[in-house]
Amino acid sequence: MARKTRNKVSKSTRKKMFTQKICRFCADKVSSLNFFDIKSLKPLISERGKIIPSRISGNCAKHQRAVTTAIKRARCIALLPFSEAH
């Protein structure tokens, strides 16, 4: 059985694909996230209601954990919907 050959991606194109993004909360020097601030949490939720991961949003690990807890708390008190359909 013949093996399939994979298309190799050069190292220069691989680096271009994954550019490091700057955390928006570190850039603004935000000390704590508030779950009542829906304007800052709304862009971090996808159209289907899922929390956008840090590799896409560019948040650092510290602020990504704070974002997830803030979004979950805002969902529990009905400030944010669990999904857009409901």
PDB file as gemmi writes it, atoms N, CA and C in Angstrom:
CRYST1    1.000    1.000    1.000  90.00  90.00  90.00 P 1                      
ATOM      1  N   MET A   1       0.840  -1.171   0.000  1.00  0.00           N  
ATOM      2  CA  MET A   1       0.000   0.000   0.000  1.00  0.00           C  
ATOM      3  C   MET A   1       0.890   1.240   0.000  1.00  0.00           C  
ATOM      4  N   ALA A   2       0.606   2.137  -0.870  1.00  0.00           N  
ATOM      5  CA  ALA A   2       1.420   3.341  -1.015  1.00  0.00           C  
ATOM      6  C   ALA A   2       1.114   4.329   0.103  1.00  0.00           C  
ATOM      7  N   ARG A   3       2.149   4.991   0.568  1.00  0.00           N  
ATOM      8  CA  ARG A   3       1.960   6.002   1.604  1.00  0.00           C  
ATOM      9  C   ARG A   3       1.633   7.334   0.963  1.00  0.00           C  
ATOM     10  N   LYS A   4       0.815   8.084   1.662  1.00  0.00           N  
ATOM     11  CA  LYS A   4       0.482   9.420   1.178  1.00  0.00           C  
ATOM     12  C   LYS A   4       1.557  10.393   1.641  1.00  0.00           C  
ATOM     13  N   THR A   5       1.959  11.237   0.751  1.00  0.00           N  
ATOM     14  CA  THR A   5       2.947  12.237   1.125  1.00  0.00           C  
ATOM     15  C   THR A   5       2.230  13.494   1.593  1.00  0.00           C  
ATOM     16  N   ARG A   6       2.736  14.064   2.626  1.00  0.00           N  
ATOM     17  CA  ARG A   6       2.149  15.292   3.167  1.00  0.00           C  
ATOM     18  C   ARG A   6       2.854  16.495   2.563  1.00  0.00           C  
ATOM     19  N   ASN A   7       2.101  17.526   2.380  1.00  0.00           N  
ATOM     20  CA  ASN A   7       2.704  18.770   1.912  1.00  0.00           C  
ATOM     21  C   ASN A   7       3.449  19.406   3.070  1.00  0.00           C  
ATOM     22  N   LYS A   8       4.717  19.638   2.888  1.00  0.00           N  
ATOM     23  CA  LYS A   8       5.510  20.229   3.952  1.00  0.00           C  
ATOM     24  C   LYS A   8       5.382  21.742   3.906  1.00  0.00           C  
ATOM     25  N   VAL A   9       5.215  22.323   5.080  1.00  0.00           N  
ATOM     26  CA  VAL A   9       5.117  23.770   5.205  1.00  0.00           C  
ATOM     27  C   VAL A   9       6.464  24.275   5.687  1.00  0.00           C  
ATOM     28  N   SER A  10       6.983  25.264   5.008  1.00  0.00           N  
ATOM     29  CA  SER A  10       8.287  25.784   5.400  1.00  0.00           C  
ATOM     30  C   SER A  10       8.186  26.507   6.740  1.00  0.00           C  
ATOM     31  N   LYS A  11       9.316  26.664   7.384  1.00  0.00           N  
ATOM     32  CA  LYS A  11       9.337  27.284   8.705  1.00  0.00           C  
ATOM     33  C   LYS A  11       8.932  28.747   8.660  1.00  0.00           C  
ATOM     34  N   SER A  12       9.235  29.415   7.579  1.00  0.00           N  
ATOM     35  CA  SER A  12       8.885  30.833   7.493  1.00  0.00           C  
ATOM     36  C   SER A  12       7.374  31.028   7.390  1.00  0.00           C  
ATOM     37  N   THR A  13       6.687  30.160   6.658  1.00  0.00           N  
ATOM     38  CA  THR A  13       5.226  30.300   6.570  1.00  0.00           C  
ATOM     39  C   THR A  13       4.561  29.858   7.862  1.00  0.00           C  
ATOM     40  N   ARG A  14       5.165  28.926   8.567  1.00  0.00           N  
ATOM     41  CA  ARG A  14       4.602  28.482   9.835  1.00  0.00           C  
ATOM     42  C   ARG A  14       4.666  29.599  10.876  1.00  0.00           C  
ATOM     43  N   LYS A  15       5.741  30.368  10.869  1.00  0.00           N  
ATOM     44  CA  LYS A  15       5.864  31.488  11.797  1.00  0.00           C  
ATOM     45  C   LYS A  15       4.866  32.584  11.472  1.00  0.00           C  
ATOM     46  N   LYS A  16       4.577  32.773  10.214  1.00  0.00           N  
ATOM     47  CA  LYS A  16       3.618  33.795   9.820  1.00  0.00           C  
ATOM     48  C   LYS A  16       2.202  33.423  10.235  1.00  0.00           C  
ATOM     49  N   MET A  17       1.917  32.139  10.278  1.00  0.00           N  
ATOM     50  CA  MET A  17       0.572  31.704  10.625  1.00  0.00           C  
ATOM     51  C   MET A  17       0.271  31.971  12.093  1.00  0.00           C  
ATOM     52  N   PHE A  18       1.242  31.833  12.957  1.00  0.00           N  
ATOM     53  CA  PHE A  18       1.027  31.956  14.385  1.00  0.00           C  
ATOM     54  C   PHE A  18       1.781  33.160  14.940  1.00  0.00           C  
ATOM     55  N   THR A  19       1.303  34.326  14.674  1.00  0.00           N  
ATOM     56  CA  THR A  19       1.925  35.512  15.239  1.00  0.00           C  
ATOM     57  C   THR A  19       1.387  35.735  16.644  1.00  0.00           C  
ATOM     58  N   GLN A  20       2.233  36.165  17.531  1.00  0.00           N  
ATOM     59  CA  GLN A  20       1.850  36.385  18.912  1.00  0.00           C  
ATOM     60  C   GLN A  20       0.990  37.632  19.026  1.00  0.00           C  
ATOM     61  N   LYS A  21      -0.179  37.474  19.629  1.00  0.00           N  
ATOM     62  CA  LYS A  21      -1.058  38.611  19.837  1.00  0.00           C  
ATOM     63  C   LYS A  21      -0.830  39.169  21.235  1.00  0.00           C  
ATOM     64  N   ILE A  22      -1.155  40.406  21.417  1.00  0.00           N  
ATOM     65  CA  ILE A  22      -0.963  41.061  22.707  1.00  0.00           C  
ATOM     66  C   ILE A  22      -2.270  40.991  23.481  1.00  0.00           C  
ATOM     67  N   CYS A  23      -2.166  40.668  24.753  1.00  0.00           N  
ATOM     68  CA  CYS A  23      -3.347  40.592  25.613  1.00  0.00           C  
ATOM     69  C   CYS A  23      -3.943  41.988  25.761  1.00  0.00           C  
ATOM     70  N   ARG A  24      -5.227  42.120  25.465  1.00  0.00           N  
ATOM     71  CA  ARG A  24      -5.861  43.444  25.524  1.00  0.00           C  
ATOM     72  C   ARG A  24      -5.988  43.946  26.955  1.00  0.00           C  
ATOM     73  N   PHE A  25      -6.046  43.046  27.916  1.00  0.00           N  
ATOM     74  CA  PHE A  25      -6.170  43.462  29.307  1.00  0.00           C  
ATOM     75  C   PHE A  25      -4.813  43.859  29.886  1.00  0.00           C  
ATOM     76  N   CYS A  26      -3.740  43.206  29.439  1.00  0.00           N  
ATOM     77  CA  CYS A  26      -2.395  43.614  29.864  1.00  0.00           C  
ATOM     78  C   CYS A  26      -2.022  44.949  29.242  1.00  0.00           C  
ATOM     79  N   ALA A  27      -2.450  45.177  28.004  1.00  0.00           N  
ATOM     80  CA  ALA A  27      -2.137  46.435  27.331  1.00  0.00           C  
ATOM     81  C   ALA A  27      -2.846  47.612  28.001  1.00  0.00           C  
ATOM     82  N   ASP A  28      -4.081  47.387  28.470  1.00  0.00           N  
ATOM     83  CA  ASP A  28      -4.833  48.439  29.155  1.00  0.00           C  
ATOM     84  C   ASP A  28      -4.540  48.493  30.644  1.00  0.00           C  
ATOM     85  N   LYS A  29      -3.716  47.548  31.131  1.00  0.00           N  
ATOM     86  CA  LYS A  29      -3.348  47.434  32.545  1.00  0.00           C  
ATOM     87  C   LYS A  29      -4.575  47.319  33.443  1.00  0.00           C  
ATOM     88  N   VAL A  30      -5.454  46.376  33.089  1.00  0.00           N  
ATOM     89  CA  VAL A  30      -6.659  46.107  33.869  1.00  0.00           C  
ATOM     90  C   VAL A  30      -6.265  45.196  35.024  1.00  0.00           C  
ATOM     91  N   SER A  31      -6.613  45.584  36.243  1.00  0.00           N  
ATOM     92  CA  SER A  31      -6.235  44.779  37.401  1.00  0.00           C  
ATOM     93  C   SER A  31      -7.221  43.639  37.644  1.00  0.00           C  
ATOM     94  N   SER A  32      -8.513  43.896  37.454  1.00  0.00           N  
ATOM     95  CA  SER A  32      -9.502  42.843  37.659  1.00  0.00           C  
ATOM     96  C   SER A  32     -10.636  43.007  36.658  1.00  0.00           C  
ATOM     97  N   LEU A  33     -11.237  41.882  36.293  1.00  0.00           N  
ATOM     98  CA  LEU A  33     -12.358  41.896  35.360  1.00  0.00           C  
ATOM     99  C   LEU A  33     -13.661  41.812  36.141  1.00  0.00           C  
ATOM    100  N   ASN A  34     -14.627  42.583  35.714  1.00  0.00           N  
ATOM    101  CA  ASN A  34     -15.919  42.586  36.366  1.00  0.00           C  
ATOM    102  C   ASN A  34     -16.923  41.931  35.432  1.00  0.00           C  
ATOM    103  N   PHE A  35     -17.740  41.015  35.956  1.00  0.00           N  
ATOM    104  CA  PHE A  35     -18.694  40.330  35.100  1.00  0.00           C  
ATOM    105  C   PHE A  35     -19.897  41.197  34.760  1.00  0.00           C  
ATOM    106  N   PHE A  36     -20.027  42.368  35.364  1.00  0.00           N  
ATOM    107  CA  PHE A  36     -21.086  43.300  34.986  1.00  0.00           C  
ATOM    108  C   PHE A  36     -20.715  44.102  33.737  1.00  0.00           C  
ATOM    109  N   ASP A  37     -19.442  44.117  33.385  1.00  0.00           N  
ATOM    110  CA  ASP A  37     -18.977  44.847  32.208  1.00  0.00           C  
ATOM    111  C   ASP A  37     -19.149  43.965  30.969  1.00  0.00           C  
ATOM    112  N   ILE A  38     -20.340  43.995  30.398  1.00  0.00           N  
ATOM    113  CA  ILE A  38     -20.675  43.115  29.288  1.00  0.00           C  
ATOM    114  C   ILE A  38     -19.998  43.563  27.998  1.00  0.00           C  
ATOM    115  N   LYS A  39     -19.732  44.849  27.863  1.00  0.00           N  
ATOM    116  CA  LYS A  39     -19.113  45.353  26.632  1.00  0.00           C  
ATOM    117  C   LYS A  39     -17.722  44.769  26.407  1.00  0.00           C  
ATOM    118  N   SER A  40     -16.998  44.486  27.461  1.00  0.00           N  
ATOM    119  CA  SER A  40     -15.668  43.901  27.295  1.00  0.00           C  
ATOM    120  C   SER A  40     -15.725  42.378  27.158  1.00  0.00           C  
ATOM    121  N   LEU A  41     -16.817  41.752  27.605  1.00  0.00           N  
ATOM    122  CA  LEU A  41     -16.930  40.296  27.529  1.00  0.00           C  
ATOM    123  C   LEU A  41     -17.587  39.823  26.234  1.00  0.00           C  
ATOM    124  N   LYS A  42     -18.430  40.643  25.646  1.00  0.00           N  
ATOM    125  CA  LYS A  42     -19.180  40.250  24.454  1.00  0.00           C  
ATOM    126  C   LYS A  42     -18.278  39.877  23.274  1.00  0.00           C  
ATOM    127  N   PRO A  43     -17.180  40.602  22.990  1.00  0.00           N  
ATOM    128  CA  PRO A  43     -16.325  40.194  21.863  1.00  0.00           C  
ATOM    129  C   PRO A  43     -15.569  38.888  22.093  1.00  0.00           C  
ATOM    130  N   LEU A  44     -15.536  38.392  23.308  1.00  0.00           N  
ATOM    131  CA  LEU A  44     -14.805  37.170  23.618  1.00  0.00           C  
ATOM    132  C   LEU A  44     -15.688  35.931  23.568  1.00  0.00           C  
ATOM    133  N   ILE A  45     -16.906  36.095  23.052  1.00  0.00           N  
ATOM    134  CA  ILE A  45     -17.839  34.985  22.898  1.00  0.00           C  
ATOM    135  C   ILE A  45     -18.133  34.829  21.413  1.00  0.00           C  
ATOM    136  N   SER A  46     -18.149  33.581  20.940  1.00  0.00           N  
ATOM    137  CA  SER A  46     -18.419  33.339  19.526  1.00  0.00           C  
ATOM    138  C   SER A  46     -19.908  33.509  19.235  1.00  0.00           C  
ATOM    139  N   GLU A  47     -20.262  33.380  17.966  1.00  0.00           N  
ATOM    140  CA  GLU A  47     -21.654  33.520  17.566  1.00  0.00           C  
ATOM    141  C   GLU A  47     -22.523  32.413  18.141  1.00  0.00           C  
ATOM    142  N   ARG A  48     -21.931  31.278  18.387  1.00  0.00           N  
ATOM    143  CA  ARG A  48     -22.679  30.148  18.933  1.00  0.00           C  
ATOM    144  C   ARG A  48     -22.717  30.150  20.456  1.00  0.00           C  
ATOM    145  N   GLY A  49     -22.052  31.107  21.083  1.00  0.00           N  
ATOM    146  CA  GLY A  49     -22.081  31.228  22.529  1.00  0.00           C  
ATOM    147  C   GLY A  49     -20.895  30.611  23.232  1.00  0.00           C  
ATOM    148  N   LYS A  50     -19.908  30.154  22.484  1.00  0.00           N  
ATOM    149  CA  LYS A  50     -18.735  29.540  23.093  1.00  0.00           C  
ATOM    150  C   LYS A  50     -17.700  30.608  23.432  1.00  0.00           C  
ATOM    151  N   ILE A  51     -16.907  30.334  24.452  1.00  0.00           N  
ATOM    152  CA  ILE A  51     -15.840  31.249  24.845  1.00  0.00           C  
ATOM    153  C   ILE A  51     -14.672  31.061  23.879  1.00  0.00           C  
ATOM    154  N   ILE A  52     -14.193  32.158  23.325  1.00  0.00           N  
ATOM    155  CA  ILE A  52     -13.101  32.100  22.354  1.00  0.00           C  
ATOM    156  C   ILE A  52     -11.802  31.767  23.086  1.00  0.00           C  
ATOM    157  N   PRO A  53     -11.028  30.786  22.596  1.00  0.00           N  
ATOM    158  CA  PRO A  53      -9.791  30.409  23.281  1.00  0.00           C  
ATOM    159  C   PRO A  53      -8.724  31.494  23.195  1.00  0.00           C  
ATOM    160  N   SER A  54      -7.746  31.378  24.076  1.00  0.00           N  
ATOM    161  CA  SER A  54      -6.716  32.416  24.175  1.00  0.00           C  
ATOM    162  C   SER A  54      -5.799  32.448  22.962  1.00  0.00           C  
ATOM    163  N   ARG A  55      -5.639  31.335  22.264  1.00  0.00           N  
ATOM    164  CA  ARG A  55      -4.777  31.342  21.081  1.00  0.00           C  
ATOM    165  C   ARG A  55      -5.393  32.142  19.948  1.00  0.00           C  
ATOM    166  N   ILE A  56      -6.706  32.324  19.967  1.00  0.00           N  
ATOM    167  CA  ILE A  56      -7.373  33.142  18.959  1.00  0.00           C  
ATOM    168  C   ILE A  56      -7.550  34.572  19.459  1.00  0.00           C  
ATOM    169  N   SER A  57      -7.978  34.715  20.716  1.00  0.00           N  
ATOM    170  CA  SER A  57      -8.226  36.060  21.246  1.00  0.00           C  
ATOM    171  C   SER A  57      -6.938  36.794  21.594  1.00  0.00           C  
ATOM    172  N   GLY A  58      -5.874  36.060  21.923  1.00  0.00           N  
ATOM    173  CA  GLY A  58      -4.598  36.683  22.249  1.00  0.00           C  
ATOM    174  C   GLY A  58      -4.442  37.019  23.718  1.00  0.00           C  
ATOM    175  N   ASN A  59      -5.358  36.584  24.561  1.00  0.00           N  
ATOM    176  CA  ASN A  59      -5.254  36.868  25.992  1.00  0.00           C  
ATOM    177  C   ASN A  59      -4.165  36.013  26.627  1.00  0.00           C  
ATOM    178  N   CYS A  60      -3.550  36.549  27.672  1.00  0.00           N  
ATOM    179  CA  CYS A  60      -2.581  35.758  28.424  1.00  0.00           C  
ATOM    180  C   CYS A  60      -3.352  34.772  29.309  1.00  0.00           C  
ATOM    181  N   ALA A  61      -2.658  33.822  29.905  1.00  0.00           N  
ATOM    182  CA  ALA A  61      -3.308  32.767  30.673  1.00  0.00           C  
ATOM    183  C   ALA A  61      -4.033  33.326  31.892  1.00  0.00           C  
ATOM    184  N   LYS A  62      -3.430  34.296  32.539  1.00  0.00           N  
ATOM    185  CA  LYS A  62      -4.023  34.893  33.740  1.00  0.00           C  
ATOM    186  C   LYS A  62      -5.354  35.557  33.413  1.00  0.00           C  
ATOM    187  N   HIS A  63      -5.375  36.361  32.361  1.00  0.00           N  
ATOM    188  CA  HIS A  63      -6.600  37.067  32.015  1.00  0.00           C  
ATOM    189  C   HIS A  63      -7.616  36.154  31.325  1.00  0.00           C  
ATOM    190  N   GLN A  64      -7.163  35.096  30.657  1.00  0.00           N  
ATOM    191  CA  GLN A  64      -8.103  34.159  30.045  1.00  0.00           C  
ATOM    192  C   GLN A  64      -8.883  33.417  31.123  1.00  0.00           C  
ATOM    193  N   ARG A  65      -8.224  33.059  32.224  1.00  0.00           N  
ATOM    194  CA  ARG A  65      -8.943  32.418  33.326  1.00  0.00           C  
ATOM    195  C   ARG A  65      -9.952  33.373  33.939  1.00  0.00           C  
ATOM    196  N   ALA A  66      -9.573  34.634  34.080  1.00  0.00           N  
ATOM    197  CA  ALA A  66     -10.491  35.631  34.630  1.00  0.00           C  
ATOM    198  C   ALA A  66     -11.668  35.879  33.688  1.00  0.00           C  
ATOM    199  N   VAL A  67     -11.413  35.857  32.388  1.00  0.00           N  
ATOM    200  CA  VAL A  67     -12.480  36.057  31.402  1.00  0.00           C  
ATOM    201  C   VAL A  67     -13.478  34.912  31.467  1.00  0.00           C  
ATOM    202  N   THR A  68     -12.989  33.680  31.554  1.00  0.00           N  
ATOM    203  CA  THR A  68     -13.898  32.540  31.582  1.00  0.00           C  
ATOM    204  C   THR A  68     -14.770  32.548  32.829  1.00  0.00           C  
ATOM    205  N   THR A  69     -14.199  32.870  33.980  1.00  0.00           N  
ATOM    206  CA  THR A  69     -15.026  32.920  35.186  1.00  0.00           C  
ATOM    207  C   THR A  69     -16.012  34.076  35.126  1.00  0.00           C  
ATOM    208  N   ALA A  70     -15.609  35.209  34.555  1.00  0.00           N  
ATOM    209  CA  ALA A  70     -16.521  36.350  34.435  1.00  0.00           C  
ATOM    210  C   ALA A  70     -17.667  36.036  33.484  1.00  0.00           C  
ATOM    211  N   ILE A  71     -17.379  35.361  32.378  1.00  0.00           N  
ATOM    212  CA  ILE A  71     -18.436  34.993  31.430  1.00  0.00           C  
ATOM    213  C   ILE A  71     -19.386  33.989  32.061  1.00  0.00           C  
ATOM    214  N   LYS A  72     -18.857  33.022  32.779  1.00  0.00           N  
ATOM    215  CA  LYS A  72     -19.714  32.025  33.424  1.00  0.00           C  
ATOM    216  C   LYS A  72     -20.588  32.654  34.502  1.00  0.00           C  
ATOM    217  N   ARG A  73     -20.053  33.609  35.250  1.00  0.00           N  
ATOM    218  CA  ARG A  73     -20.858  34.295  36.259  1.00  0.00           C  
ATOM    219  C   ARG A  73     -21.926  35.163  35.615  1.00  0.00           C  
ATOM    220  N   ALA A  74     -21.582  35.821  34.518  1.00  0.00           N  
ATOM    221  CA  ALA A  74     -22.559  36.658  33.812  1.00  0.00           C  
ATOM    222  C   ALA A  74     -23.661  35.806  33.202  1.00  0.00           C  
ATOM    223  N   ARG A  75     -23.346  34.600  32.781  1.00  0.00           N  
ATOM    224  CA  ARG A  75     -24.371  33.697  32.260  1.00  0.00           C  
ATOM    225  C   ARG A  75     -25.314  33.239  33.362  1.00  0.00           C  
ATOM    226  N   CYS A  76     -24.768  32.988  34.539  1.00  0.00           N  
ATOM    227  CA  CYS A  76     -25.603  32.489  35.641  1.00  0.00           C  
ATOM    228  C   CYS A  76     -26.615  33.524  36.108  1.00  0.00           C  
ATOM    229  N   ILE A  77     -26.265  34.801  36.060  1.00  0.00           N  
ATOM    230  CA  ILE A  77     -27.224  35.821  36.491  1.00  0.00           C  
ATOM    231  C   ILE A  77     -27.926  36.472  35.299  1.00  0.00           C  
ATOM    232  N   ALA A  78     -27.853  35.806  34.140  1.00  0.00           N  
ATOM    233  CA  ALA A  78     -28.604  36.156  32.925  1.00  0.00           C  
ATOM    234  C   ALA A  78     -28.212  37.502  32.330  1.00  0.00           C  
ATOM    235  N   LEU A  79     -26.963  37.906  32.474  1.00  0.00           N  
ATOM    236  CA  LEU A  79     -26.483  39.091  31.768  1.00  0.00           C  
ATOM    237  C   LEU A  79     -26.040  38.731  30.355  1.00  0.00           C  
ATOM    238  N   LEU A  80     -25.533  37.517  30.197  1.00  0.00           N  
ATOM    239  CA  LEU A  80     -25.141  37.001  28.888  1.00  0.00           C  
ATOM    240  C   LEU A  80     -25.924  35.722  28.617  1.00  0.00           C  
ATOM    241  N   PRO A  81     -26.314  35.487  27.368  1.00  0.00           N  
ATOM    242  CA  PRO A  81     -27.032  34.247  27.062  1.00  0.00           C  
ATOM    243  C   PRO A  81     -26.064  33.066  26.966  1.00  0.00           C  
ATOM    244  N   PHE A  82     -26.581  31.871  27.238  1.00  0.00           N  
ATOM    245  CA  PHE A  82     -25.764  30.675  27.071  1.00  0.00           C  
ATOM    246  C   PHE A  82     -25.522  30.409  25.591  1.00  0.00           C  
ATOM    247  N   SER A  83     -26.517  30.696  24.769  1.00  0.00           N  
ATOM    248  CA  SER A  83     -26.367  30.628  23.316  1.00  0.00           C  
ATOM    249  C   SER A  83     -27.256  31.694  22.702  1.00  0.00           C  
ATOM    250  N   GLU A  84     -26.997  32.035  21.459  1.00  0.00           N  
ATOM    251  CA  GLU A  84     -27.756  33.100  20.810  1.00  0.00           C  
ATOM    252  C   GLU A  84     -29.173  32.666  20.465  1.00  0.00           C  
ATOM    253  N   ALA A  85     -29.416  31.363  20.353  1.00  0.00           N  
ATOM    254  CA  ALA A  85     -30.742  30.873  19.968  1.00  0.00           C  
ATOM    255  C   ALA A  85     -31.753  31.004  21.104  1.00  0.00           C  
ATOM    256  N   HIS A  86     -31.274  31.032  22.336  1.00  0.00           N  
ATOM    257  CA  HIS A  86     -32.211  31.071  23.476  1.00  0.00           C  
ATOM    258  C   HIS A  86     -32.314  32.446  24.054  1.00  0.00           C  
TER     259      HIS A  86                                                      
END                                                                             
